[in-house]
Amino acid sequence: QVQLVESGGGLVQAGGSLRLSCAASGHTFSGYFMGWFRQAPGKEREFVGSIMWSDGTTYYANSVKGRFTISRDNAKNTVYLQMNSLKPEDTAVYYCGIRRIESQRYNYWGQGTQVTVSS
């Protein structure tokens, strides 16, 4: 019954900012990680970052650390990905996913949202 819906993608110039949202429904998420991934054409899906729902602990890929920030709104069951200092290599479809803390597998995924960064 879990559903995840990403939004907020679009076209932005290099150096600009964009905020993605992932709205979750159908469950309580206190025992879960929520993660952001991205996939560019011809490349494997890449981990961007994640947040532990219960305490807000975050993890980031080295490629985005210092530029991207993950946060959550408990009341709205929504996770955000704030992207600053965007680079053309950030261009990809961005997905959110969810997994149990005790699992290493993300069991649910959103449909993705396109982010395009022009030079």
KEFIKOL-802252 format. One record per residue: residue in one letter; chain; x, y, z of N, C-alpha, C, O in turn. Coordinates in nm, 4 decimals. Atoms other than C-alpha are relative to their C-alpha. Layout:
BEGIN
+------+-----+----------+----------+----------+----------+----------+----------+----------+----------+----------+----------+----------+----------+
: type : mol :       nX :       nY :       nZ :      caX :      caY :      caZ :       cX :       cY :       cZ :       oX :       oY :       oZ :
+------+-----+----------+----------+----------+----------+----------+----------+----------+----------+----------+----------+----------+----------+
:    a :   A :        X :        Y :        Z :        X :        Y :        Z :        X :        Y :        Z :        X :        Y :        Z :
...
+------+-----+----------+----------+----------+----------+----------+----------+----------+----------+----------+----------+----------+----------+
end
This chain:
BEGIN
+------+-----+----------+----------+----------+----------+----------+----------+----------+----------+----------+----------+----------+----------+
: type : mol :       nX :       nY :       nZ :      caX :      caY :      caZ :       cX :       cY :       cZ :       oX :       oY :       oZ :
+------+-----+----------+----------+----------+----------+----------+----------+----------+----------+----------+----------+----------+----------+
:    q :   A :   0.0805 :  -0.1207 :   0.0000 :   0.0000 :   0.0000 :   0.0000 :   0.0847 :   0.1270 :   0.0000 :   0.0314 :   0.2376 :  -0.0092 :
:    v :   A :  -0.0888 :  -0.1154 :  -0.0019 :   0.3052 :   0.2266 :   0.0121 :   0.0095 :   0.0591 :  -0.1400 :   0.0273 :  -0.0131 :  -0.2381 :
:    q :   A :  -0.0175 :  -0.0718 :   0.1248 :   0.3202 :   0.4881 :  -0.2605 :   0.0940 :   0.1175 :   0.0208 :   0.0875 :   0.1866 :   0.1224 :
:    l :   A :  -0.0953 :  -0.1095 :  -0.0032 :   0.5972 :   0.7369 :  -0.3343 :  -0.0137 :   0.0790 :  -0.1285 :  -0.0171 :   0.0212 :  -0.2371 :
:    v :   A :   0.0170 :  -0.0859 :   0.1163 :   0.5586 :   1.0331 :  -0.5677 :   0.1028 :   0.1117 :   0.0060 :   0.1016 :   0.1934 :   0.0981 :
:    e :   A :  -0.0997 :  -0.1056 :   0.0093 :   0.8507 :   1.2538 :  -0.6701 :  -0.0548 :   0.1178 :  -0.0800 :  -0.1387 :   0.1013 :  -0.1686 :
:    s :   A :   0.0342 :  -0.1193 :   0.0750 :   0.8104 :   1.6084 :  -0.7924 :   0.1111 :   0.1027 :   0.0173 :   0.1971 :   0.0882 :   0.1041 :
:    g :   A :  -0.0932 :  -0.1101 :  -0.0139 :   1.0123 :   1.9245 :  -0.8438 :   0.1109 :   0.0042 :  -0.1021 :   0.1901 :   0.0985 :  -0.1022 :
:    g :   A :  -0.1036 :  -0.0003 :   0.1018 :   1.2353 :   1.8300 :  -1.1349 :  -0.0243 :   0.1070 :  -0.1047 :  -0.1325 :   0.1651 :  -0.1128 :
:    g :   A :   0.0112 :  -0.0997 :   0.1044 :   1.3022 :   2.0615 :  -1.4238 :   0.1342 :   0.0330 :  -0.0596 :   0.2316 :  -0.0401 :  -0.0413 :
:    l :   A :  -0.1202 :  -0.0482 :   0.0667 :   1.5615 :   2.2534 :  -1.6219 :   0.0581 :   0.1163 :   0.0787 :  -0.0133 :   0.2104 :   0.1134 :
:    v :   A :  -0.0668 :  -0.1045 :  -0.0754 :   1.8156 :   2.4676 :  -1.4399 :   0.1406 :   0.0191 :  -0.0560 :   0.2015 :  -0.0758 :  -0.1053 :
:    q :   A :  -0.1355 :  -0.0276 :   0.0445 :   2.1428 :   2.6366 :  -1.5328 :   0.1021 :  -0.0439 :   0.1037 :   0.0734 :  -0.0483 :   0.2233 :
:    a :   A :  -0.1086 :   0.0356 :  -0.0903 :   2.4729 :   2.5247 :  -1.3864 :   0.0193 :   0.1087 :   0.1049 :   0.0167 :   0.2281 :   0.0749 :
:    g :   A :  -0.0137 :  -0.0915 :  -0.1111 :   2.5253 :   2.6806 :  -1.0467 :  -0.1304 :   0.0314 :   0.0697 :  -0.1306 :   0.0910 :   0.1774 :
:    g :   A :   0.1305 :  -0.0262 :  -0.0567 :   2.1542 :   2.6992 :  -0.9801 :  -0.0418 :  -0.1031 :   0.1021 :   0.0350 :  -0.1926 :   0.1377 :
:    s :   A :   0.0529 :   0.0858 :  -0.1050 :   1.9359 :   2.5239 :  -0.7259 :  -0.1360 :  -0.0554 :  -0.0389 :  -0.2078 :   0.0017 :  -0.1211 :
:    l :   A :   0.1274 :   0.0652 :   0.0234 :   1.6394 :   2.2909 :  -0.7271 :  -0.0333 :  -0.0821 :   0.1238 :   0.0564 :  -0.1377 :   0.1872 :
:    r :   A :   0.0421 :   0.0833 :  -0.1121 :   1.4368 :   2.1175 :  -0.4563 :  -0.0994 :  -0.1044 :  -0.0471 :  -0.2042 :  -0.0717 :  -0.1027 :
:    l :   A :   0.0876 :   0.1107 :   0.0326 :   1.2838 :   1.7765 :  -0.5130 :  -0.0777 :  -0.0437 :   0.1235 :  -0.0282 :  -0.0345 :   0.2358 :
:    s :   A :   0.0835 :   0.0498 :  -0.1076 :   1.0008 :   1.6354 :  -0.3041 :  -0.0381 :  -0.1444 :  -0.0267 :  -0.0565 :  -0.1848 :  -0.1415 :
:    c :   A :   0.0488 :   0.1371 :   0.0073 :   0.9022 :   1.2771 :  -0.2321 :  -0.1097 :  -0.0154 :   0.1038 :  -0.0825 :  -0.0203 :   0.2237 :
:    a :   A :   0.1144 :   0.0142 :  -0.0882 :   0.5554 :   1.2399 :  -0.0861 :  -0.0329 :  -0.1473 :   0.0173 :  -0.0547 :  -0.2185 :  -0.0808 :
:    a :   A :   0.0249 :   0.1398 :  -0.0320 :   0.4938 :   0.9069 :   0.0875 :  -0.1373 :  -0.0155 :   0.0628 :  -0.1837 :   0.0723 :   0.1356 :
:    s :   A :   0.1308 :   0.0280 :  -0.0575 :   0.1615 :   0.7523 :   0.1793 :  -0.0165 :  -0.1494 :   0.0215 :   0.0559 :  -0.2295 :  -0.0376 :
:    g :   A :   0.0370 :   0.1393 :  -0.0176 :   0.0133 :   0.4263 :   0.3023 :   0.0667 :  -0.0731 :   0.1149 :   0.0411 :  -0.1918 :   0.1348 :
:    h :   A :  -0.0731 :   0.0675 :  -0.1057 :   0.2375 :   0.3531 :   0.5989 :   0.0538 :   0.1018 :   0.0992 :   0.0594 :   0.2215 :   0.0712 :
:    t :   A :  -0.0813 :  -0.0795 :  -0.0909 :   0.4119 :   0.4844 :   0.9054 :   0.1455 :  -0.0361 :  -0.0255 :   0.1774 :  -0.1524 :  -0.0502 :
:    f :   A :  -0.1362 :   0.0185 :   0.0487 :   0.7817 :   0.5286 :   0.8369 :   0.1059 :   0.0093 :   0.1082 :   0.2226 :   0.0348 :   0.0783 :
:    s :   A :  -0.0942 :  -0.0134 :  -0.1101 :   0.9436 :   0.5314 :   1.1792 :   0.1122 :  -0.1030 :  -0.0050 :   0.2207 :  -0.0776 :   0.0474 :
:    g :   A :  -0.1006 :   0.1049 :   0.0082 :   1.1333 :   0.2093 :   1.1051 :   0.0684 :  -0.0102 :  -0.1348 :   0.1157 :  -0.1178 :  -0.1716 :
:    y :   A :  -0.0475 :   0.0030 :   0.1380 :   1.2557 :   0.3051 :   0.7580 :   0.1074 :   0.1039 :  -0.0283 :   0.1165 :   0.2074 :   0.0378 :
:    f :   A :  -0.0802 :  -0.0981 :   0.0712 :   1.5247 :   0.4757 :   0.5574 :  -0.0770 :   0.0433 :  -0.1237 :  -0.1453 :  -0.0374 :  -0.1867 :
:    m :   A :   0.0463 :  -0.0484 :   0.1290 :   1.4125 :   0.6924 :   0.2709 :   0.1205 :   0.0535 :  -0.0746 :   0.1986 :   0.1321 :  -0.0208 :
:    g :   A :  -0.1189 :  -0.0327 :   0.0759 :   1.6664 :   0.7353 :  -0.0043 :  -0.0291 :   0.0674 :  -0.1321 :  -0.1378 :   0.0540 :  -0.1883 :
:    w :   A :   0.0023 :  -0.0599 :   0.1325 :   1.7349 :   0.9358 :  -0.3177 :   0.1056 :  -0.0658 :  -0.0865 :   0.2196 :  -0.0854 :  -0.0442 :
:    f :   A :  -0.0883 :   0.0583 :   0.0991 :   1.8894 :   0.7779 :  -0.6247 :  -0.0179 :   0.0757 :  -0.1305 :  -0.1173 :   0.1457 :  -0.1498 :
:    r :   A :   0.0127 :  -0.0620 :   0.1313 :   1.9559 :   0.9010 :  -0.9758 :   0.0570 :  -0.0925 :  -0.1058 :   0.1429 :  -0.1762 :  -0.0779 :
:    q :   A :  -0.0446 :   0.0823 :   0.1106 :   2.0083 :   0.7428 :  -1.3136 :   0.0062 :   0.0840 :  -0.1268 :  -0.0941 :   0.1401 :  -0.1711 :
:    a :   A :  -0.0211 :  -0.0668 :   0.1272 :   2.1542 :   0.9012 :  -1.6248 :  -0.0051 :  -0.1031 :  -0.1117 :   0.0188 :  -0.2212 :  -0.0862 :
:    p :   A :   0.0061 :   0.0945 :   0.1110 :   2.1127 :   0.7445 :  -1.9708 :   0.1294 :  -0.0789 :  -0.0151 :   0.2383 :  -0.0215 :  -0.0164 :
:    g :   A :  -0.1151 :   0.0860 :   0.0175 :   2.3446 :   0.4476 :  -2.0149 :   0.0786 :  -0.0297 :   0.1256 :   0.1814 :  -0.0970 :   0.1189 :
:    k :   A :  -0.0702 :   0.0219 :  -0.1254 :   2.4482 :   0.4442 :  -1.6500 :  -0.0883 :  -0.0740 :   0.0993 :  -0.2108 :  -0.0742 :   0.0874 :
:    e :   A :   0.0733 :   0.0673 :  -0.1059 :   2.3507 :   0.2401 :  -1.3467 :  -0.0609 :   0.1014 :   0.0955 :  -0.0147 :   0.2150 :   0.1063 :
:    r :   A :   0.0589 :  -0.0846 :  -0.1022 :   2.1269 :   0.3827 :  -1.0806 :   0.1010 :   0.0242 :   0.1117 :   0.1652 :  -0.0691 :   0.1599 :
:    e :   A :  -0.1026 :  -0.0442 :  -0.0926 :   2.3437 :   0.5763 :  -0.8361 :  -0.0624 :   0.0516 :   0.1286 :  -0.1598 :   0.1268 :   0.1260 :
:    f :   A :   0.0431 :  -0.0498 :  -0.1296 :   2.2949 :   0.6367 :  -0.4659 :   0.0380 :   0.1465 :   0.0152 :   0.1521 :   0.1847 :  -0.0109 :
:    v :   A :  -0.0236 :  -0.1414 :  -0.0234 :   2.2615 :   1.0061 :  -0.3853 :   0.0086 :   0.0294 :   0.1489 :   0.1040 :   0.0922 :   0.1949 :
:    g :   A :   0.0019 :  -0.0213 :  -0.1432 :   2.1695 :   1.0118 :  -0.0186 :  -0.1217 :  -0.0652 :   0.0618 :  -0.2123 :  -0.1096 :  -0.0087 :
:    s :   A :   0.1123 :   0.0603 :  -0.0703 :   1.9340 :   0.8806 :   0.2460 :  -0.0178 :   0.0661 :   0.1355 :   0.0711 :   0.1354 :   0.1851 :
:    i :   A :   0.0307 :  -0.0539 :  -0.1309 :   1.7699 :   0.9779 :   0.5709 :  -0.0730 :  -0.1053 :   0.0824 :  -0.1656 :  -0.1701 :   0.0337 :
:    m :   A :   0.0710 :   0.0872 :  -0.0917 :   1.6677 :   0.7687 :   0.8693 :  -0.1201 :   0.0758 :   0.0531 :  -0.1060 :   0.1820 :   0.1137 :
:    w :   A :   0.1206 :  -0.0729 :  -0.0322 :   1.3095 :   0.8627 :   0.9318 :  -0.0107 :   0.0318 :   0.1482 :  -0.0556 :   0.1403 :   0.1853 :
:    s :   A :   0.0218 :  -0.0151 :  -0.1431 :   1.3178 :   0.8164 :   1.3081 :   0.0790 :   0.1142 :   0.0617 :   0.0259 :   0.1871 :   0.1455 :
:    d :   A :  -0.0826 :  -0.1005 :  -0.0656 :   1.6057 :   1.0483 :   1.3957 :   0.0620 :   0.1027 :  -0.0942 :   0.1299 :   0.1947 :  -0.0487 :
:    g :   A :  -0.0484 :  -0.0982 :   0.0950 :   1.6938 :   1.2349 :   1.0760 :   0.1452 :  -0.0145 :  -0.0411 :   0.1976 :   0.0724 :  -0.1107 :
:    t :   A :  -0.1378 :   0.0227 :   0.0417 :   2.0436 :   1.0907 :   1.0340 :   0.0081 :  -0.0108 :  -0.1514 :  -0.0718 :  -0.0811 :  -0.2132 :
:    t :   A :  -0.0126 :  -0.0032 :   0.1451 :   2.1602 :   1.1522 :   0.6776 :   0.1325 :  -0.0566 :  -0.0464 :   0.2315 :  -0.0556 :   0.0267 :
:    y :   A :  -0.1178 :   0.0542 :   0.0658 :   2.4110 :   0.9918 :   0.4424 :   0.0015 :   0.0526 :  -0.1426 :  -0.1035 :   0.0669 :  -0.2052 :
:    y :   A :  -0.0115 :  -0.0577 :   0.1330 :   2.5441 :   1.1310 :   0.1151 :   0.1123 :  -0.0654 :  -0.0786 :   0.2147 :  -0.1053 :  -0.0232 :
:    a :   A :  -0.1077 :   0.0382 :   0.0889 :   2.7425 :   1.0175 :  -0.1828 :   0.1035 :   0.1112 :  -0.0058 :   0.0699 :   0.2289 :   0.0072 :
:    n :   A :  -0.1065 :  -0.0997 :   0.0053 :   3.0785 :   1.1909 :  -0.2135 :  -0.0213 :   0.1017 :  -0.1118 :   0.0199 :   0.2170 :  -0.0995 :
:    s :   A :   0.0187 :  -0.0876 :   0.1139 :   2.9753 :   1.3385 :  -0.5468 :  -0.0942 :   0.1166 :   0.0281 :  -0.0909 :   0.2174 :  -0.0424 :
:    v :   A :   0.0973 :  -0.1050 :  -0.0297 :   2.7005 :   1.5470 :  -0.3869 :   0.0187 :   0.0604 :   0.1383 :  -0.0458 :   0.1600 :   0.1711 :
:    k :   A :  -0.0191 :  -0.0475 :  -0.1364 :   2.8243 :   1.5972 :  -0.0316 :   0.0449 :   0.1458 :  -0.0001 :   0.1369 :   0.1838 :  -0.0725 :
:    g :   A :  -0.0281 :  -0.1417 :  -0.0050 :   2.8313 :   1.9650 :   0.0550 :  -0.0847 :   0.0831 :  -0.0927 :  -0.0912 :   0.2051 :  -0.0775 :
:    r :   A :   0.0871 :  -0.0698 :   0.0937 :   2.5940 :   2.0548 :  -0.2277 :  -0.1472 :  -0.0361 :   0.0180 :  -0.2350 :   0.0486 :   0.0015 :
:    f :   A :   0.1373 :   0.0487 :  -0.0152 :   2.2833 :   1.8443 :  -0.1607 :  -0.0313 :  -0.0211 :   0.1470 :   0.0565 :  -0.0568 :   0.2255 :
:    t :   A :   0.0446 :   0.0197 :  -0.1371 :   2.0818 :   1.8256 :   0.1605 :  -0.1348 :  -0.0713 :  -0.0001 :  -0.2270 :  -0.0316 :  -0.0713 :
:    i :   A :   0.1253 :   0.0734 :  -0.0152 :   1.8114 :   1.5760 :   0.2555 :  -0.0655 :   0.0399 :   0.1320 :   0.0012 :   0.0505 :   0.2349 :
:    s :   A :   0.0754 :  -0.0316 :  -0.1198 :   1.5412 :   1.6691 :   0.5032 :  -0.1372 :  -0.0664 :  -0.0081 :  -0.1748 :  -0.1208 :  -0.1119 :
:    r :   A :   0.1322 :   0.0612 :  -0.0019 :   1.1981 :   1.5466 :   0.6068 :  -0.0990 :   0.0884 :   0.0745 :  -0.0614 :   0.1695 :   0.1591 :
:    d :   A :   0.1098 :  -0.0660 :  -0.0679 :   0.8633 :   1.6835 :   0.7159 :  -0.0896 :  -0.1107 :   0.0523 :  -0.1626 :  -0.1735 :  -0.0244 :
:    n :   A :   0.0746 :   0.1109 :  -0.0583 :   0.7044 :   1.4377 :   0.9569 :  -0.1506 :   0.0137 :  -0.0207 :  -0.2190 :  -0.0844 :  -0.0495 :
:    a :   A :   0.1434 :  -0.0220 :   0.0113 :   0.3599 :   1.5940 :   0.9394 :  -0.0512 :  -0.0296 :  -0.1400 :  -0.1652 :  -0.0728 :  -0.1566 :
:    k :   A :   0.0408 :   0.0196 :   0.1388 :   0.3512 :   1.5676 :   0.5601 :   0.0477 :  -0.1318 :  -0.0593 :   0.0169 :  -0.1623 :  -0.1744 :
:    n :   A :  -0.0595 :   0.1238 :   0.0521 :   0.5336 :   1.2331 :   0.5262 :   0.0733 :   0.0263 :  -0.1319 :   0.0569 :  -0.0470 :  -0.2294 :
:    t :   A :  -0.0695 :  -0.0427 :   0.1202 :   0.7559 :   1.4063 :   0.2737 :   0.1485 :   0.0156 :   0.0266 :   0.1893 :   0.0679 :   0.1303 :
:    v :   A :  -0.1448 :  -0.0156 :  -0.0042 :   1.1292 :   1.3916 :   0.2101 :   0.0415 :   0.0940 :  -0.1124 :  -0.0127 :   0.0881 :  -0.2228 :
:    y :   A :  -0.0456 :  -0.0984 :   0.0959 :   1.3123 :   1.6701 :   0.0308 :   0.1467 :  -0.0218 :  -0.0339 :   0.2253 :  -0.0674 :   0.0491 :
:    l :   A :  -0.1385 :  -0.0023 :   0.0433 :   1.6322 :   1.6838 :  -0.1689 :   0.0289 :   0.1398 :  -0.0519 :  -0.0110 :   0.1753 :  -0.1628 :
:    q :   A :  -0.0402 :  -0.1337 :   0.0399 :   1.7705 :   2.0361 :  -0.1804 :   0.1326 :  -0.0098 :  -0.0736 :   0.2314 :  -0.0573 :  -0.0176 :
:    m :   A :  -0.1175 :   0.0104 :   0.0845 :   2.0234 :   2.0601 :  -0.4624 :   0.0503 :   0.1397 :  -0.0325 :  -0.0194 :   0.2187 :  -0.0963 :
:    n :   A :  -0.0636 :  -0.1284 :   0.0253 :   2.2578 :   2.3576 :  -0.4761 :   0.1256 :  -0.0195 :  -0.0841 :   0.1771 :  -0.1306 :  -0.0962 :
:    s :   A :  -0.1216 :   0.0032 :   0.0818 :   2.5531 :   2.4435 :  -0.6994 :  -0.0046 :  -0.1126 :  -0.1018 :   0.0902 :  -0.1899 :  -0.1148 :
:    l :   A :   0.0205 :   0.1100 :   0.0931 :   2.4180 :   2.2124 :  -0.9655 :   0.0994 :   0.0039 :  -0.1152 :   0.1389 :   0.1102 :  -0.1630 :
:    k :   A :  -0.0946 :   0.0188 :   0.1090 :   2.6504 :   2.0788 :  -1.2322 :  -0.0663 :  -0.0788 :  -0.1122 :  -0.1615 :  -0.1525 :  -0.0866 :
:    p :   A :   0.0575 :   0.0791 :   0.1092 :   2.5744 :   1.9345 :  -1.5774 :   0.0014 :  -0.1503 :   0.0277 :  -0.0890 :  -0.2212 :  -0.0164 :
:    e :   A :  -0.0069 :   0.1420 :  -0.0304 :   2.6828 :   1.5926 :  -1.4478 :  -0.1049 :  -0.0453 :   0.1006 :  -0.1184 :  -0.1653 :   0.1249 :
:    d :   A :   0.1127 :   0.0350 :  -0.0855 :   2.3913 :   1.6048 :  -1.2031 :  -0.1244 :  -0.0351 :  -0.0803 :  -0.2233 :  -0.0817 :  -0.0237 :
:    t :   A :   0.1144 :   0.0301 :   0.0851 :   2.1560 :   1.5611 :  -1.4983 :  -0.0336 :  -0.1480 :   0.0070 :   0.0522 :  -0.2328 :  -0.0174 :
:    a :   A :   0.0435 :   0.1388 :  -0.0154 :   1.9543 :   1.2431 :  -1.4426 :  -0.1479 :  -0.0012 :   0.0348 :  -0.2078 :   0.1028 :   0.0622 :
:    v :   A :   0.1303 :   0.0205 :  -0.0608 :   1.6186 :   1.1022 :  -1.3487 :   0.0233 :  -0.0335 :   0.1469 :   0.1009 :  -0.1234 :   0.1791 :
:    y :   A :  -0.0159 :   0.0187 :  -0.1431 :   1.5916 :   1.1212 :  -0.9717 :  -0.1179 :  -0.0781 :   0.0560 :  -0.2336 :  -0.0480 :   0.0265 :
:    y :   A :   0.1002 :   0.0872 :  -0.0590 :   1.4042 :   0.8552 :  -0.7753 :   0.0111 :   0.0023 :   0.1516 :   0.1206 :   0.0165 :   0.2060 :
:    c :   A :  -0.0029 :   0.0260 :  -0.1426 :   1.3062 :   0.8178 :  -0.4133 :  -0.0436 :  -0.1435 :   0.0259 :  -0.1234 :  -0.2000 :  -0.0489 :
:    g :   A :   0.0321 :   0.1359 :  -0.0381 :   1.2838 :   0.4809 :  -0.2432 :  -0.0065 :  -0.0131 :   0.1509 :   0.0334 :   0.0776 :   0.2239 :
:    i :   A :   0.0150 :   0.0231 :  -0.1433 :   1.2118 :   0.3317 :   0.0971 :   0.0394 :  -0.1440 :   0.0324 :   0.0095 :  -0.2359 :  -0.0439 :
:    r :   A :  -0.0342 :   0.1332 :  -0.0468 :   1.3522 :   0.0356 :   0.2894 :  -0.0065 :  -0.0045 :   0.1520 :   0.0082 :   0.0978 :   0.2189 :
:    r :   A :  -0.0061 :   0.0181 :  -0.1442 :   1.3297 :  -0.1065 :   0.6393 :   0.1438 :   0.0131 :   0.0490 :   0.2382 :  -0.0170 :  -0.0239 :
:    i :   A :  -0.1328 :  -0.0165 :  -0.0572 :   1.6217 :  -0.0323 :   0.8681 :   0.0774 :  -0.1312 :  -0.0023 :   0.1979 :  -0.1318 :  -0.0275 :
:    e :   A :  -0.0655 :   0.1305 :  -0.0062 :   1.6964 :  -0.4045 :   0.8980 :   0.0231 :  -0.0621 :  -0.1371 :   0.0837 :  -0.1689 :  -0.1464 :
:    s :   A :  -0.0162 :   0.0499 :   0.1361 :   1.6893 :  -0.4528 :   0.5190 :   0.1029 :   0.0822 :  -0.0749 :   0.1224 :   0.2000 :  -0.0451 :
:    q :   A :  -0.0928 :  -0.0706 :   0.0871 :   1.9509 :  -0.3614 :   0.2598 :  -0.0623 :   0.0287 :  -0.1368 :   0.0049 :   0.0797 :  -0.2264 :
:    r :   A :   0.0691 :  -0.0132 :   0.1269 :   1.6938 :  -0.3517 :  -0.0195 :  -0.1080 :   0.1065 :   0.0090 :  -0.1882 :   0.1086 :   0.1023 :
:    y :   A :   0.1083 :  -0.0967 :   0.0118 :   1.4773 :  -0.0604 :  -0.1210 :  -0.1173 :  -0.0674 :  -0.0698 :  -0.1075 :  -0.1057 :  -0.1865 :
:    n :   A :   0.1129 :   0.0796 :   0.0458 :   1.1372 :  -0.2216 :  -0.1652 :  -0.1026 :   0.0788 :  -0.0795 :  -0.1790 :   0.0209 :  -0.1567 :
:    y :   A :   0.0977 :  -0.0840 :   0.0677 :   0.9345 :   0.0712 :  -0.2946 :   0.0696 :   0.1167 :  -0.0658 :   0.1652 :   0.1725 :  -0.0119 :
:    w :   A :  -0.0594 :  -0.1074 :   0.0791 :   1.0142 :   0.3316 :  -0.5574 :  -0.1070 :   0.0912 :  -0.0571 :  -0.2185 :   0.0482 :  -0.0864 :
:    g :   A :   0.0840 :  -0.0919 :   0.0728 :   0.8586 :   0.6398 :  -0.7023 :   0.0245 :  -0.0103 :  -0.1491 :   0.1058 :  -0.0912 :  -0.1939 :
:    q :   A :  -0.0072 :   0.0061 :   0.1458 :   0.8207 :   0.7046 :  -1.0737 :   0.1173 :   0.0790 :  -0.0571 :   0.1515 :   0.0616 :  -0.1741 :
:    g :   A :  -0.1134 :  -0.0786 :   0.0435 :   1.1123 :   0.9466 :  -1.0961 :  -0.0383 :   0.1376 :  -0.0496 :  -0.1505 :   0.1593 :  -0.0953 :
:    t :   A :   0.0190 :  -0.1345 :   0.0518 :   1.1493 :   1.3119 :  -1.1884 :   0.1294 :   0.0449 :  -0.0673 :   0.2382 :   0.0255 :  -0.0131 :
:    q :   A :  -0.1160 :  -0.0367 :   0.0810 :   1.3826 :   1.4530 :  -1.4541 :   0.0616 :   0.1301 :   0.0481 :  -0.0079 :   0.2296 :   0.0686 :
:    v :   A :  -0.0778 :  -0.1199 :  -0.0298 :   1.6534 :   1.7008 :  -1.3586 :   0.1009 :   0.0194 :  -0.1118 :   0.1811 :  -0.0698 :  -0.1395 :
:    t :   A :  -0.0929 :  -0.0312 :   0.1072 :   1.8438 :   1.8669 :  -1.6416 :   0.0739 :   0.1283 :   0.0347 :   0.0119 :   0.2315 :   0.0605 :
:    v :   A :  -0.0839 :  -0.1143 :  -0.0334 :   2.1345 :   2.1028 :  -1.5730 :   0.0775 :   0.0403 :  -0.1244 :   0.1560 :  -0.0384 :  -0.1773 :
:    s :   A :  -0.0669 :  -0.0495 :   0.1190 :   2.2573 :   2.3133 :  -1.8626 :   0.1275 :   0.0744 :   0.0375 :   0.1369 :   0.1329 :   0.1454 :
:    s :   A :  -0.1267 :  -0.0667 :  -0.0236 :   2.6088 :   2.4518 :  -1.8911 :  -0.0016 :   0.1429 :  -0.0509 :   0.0982 :   0.2139 :  -0.0388 :
+------+-----+----------+----------+----------+----------+----------+----------+----------+----------+----------+----------+----------+----------+
end
